[in-house]
Amino acid sequence: MGKKFIGKYFQGFISNRKELKMQRKTKRIPLLLIHKGWTPYLQYILHQLKESNPDSRIILIGDQKACSCASFIETHLLENYLESANAFTCLYRKRHRSYNSFFSENICFQRTFIMENFCRVHDIDCIWHLDSDVLVYTDINEKIQGKEFQYALLLPPDKCRGEHGSISPHTACWTYSKLVEYNLFLLQCMTPGSEQDKELEEFWTYYRKEHSSGGVCDMTALYLFVKYHPEGLLNLFTISDSGRFSLSYFEDLSLYGDSARIKLQNRSCFLYNGENTGEMELWTLHMQGSAKWLIPDYYIARPFRKQMYYLFLLFCFRIKTSTMARIRKIFRRNISS
């Protein structure tokens, strides 16, 4: 009799704990990543995100290769949310204004359409978006708790100055209604003859006179959207004096000059100046570009299965990438000469 009572008691206790955990998750804004293909650093990103945000719903939207390495979080196939994104692609195909490939720029533009479709299907009214190369060190929902906004972006001062700017969406939080509004704006940007299309064409004409890489991208369009629709915007760069979200690994270092250092301490990440007299806590690290190969160095979560295997693959990818970059550089020099 006693054993049955104790068994029922603990069964009820466990089910109550699970229910409370689910209630906490439903009150929090879900965290969404979108990724295509298999990359060895993705496991590091997802494991650390899950450990630093245990009470939040974590979602990966990707193709079969990406979802196959994320069985420990919620996954959804990308192909199920591409309807409006494909409609945008039809317009963008004729309005591609960049030295970068059509494919790479198009997938960046498509992300907010995928997010909008996902939120509509699953009845989500607000969602975080993180790039799949962002290491997270804290519960990011706590950082915006109690703040009112329609969308939240990282707006460092230098990115908001000048006639031609860009804003990165690598760490952003969107209400569903603002996502819809932004995606309509993107469609207008790619509609020939619209005011937005004319402004981007002027930007591209000016840009290619002085640059031989880059061009009009999703960050350019987001800059224009903020310029004309600032209502309801929360600047994630200025919400705290003691800590902030990462711009990117190399941009963060550039704020303190050549002697700046990023260090891990007590399972947190800090940006120091050269003398270690000034510090700023970094809630995330955006490991953009070549910084991706440093992701294992800044990983603080528990070890995971096949971690050494992924570390070896990252090393191989780094050698391959640097070698190909050198070959391209030599090839361009030969062409120019």
Disulfide bonds with the S-S distance in Angstrom:
none
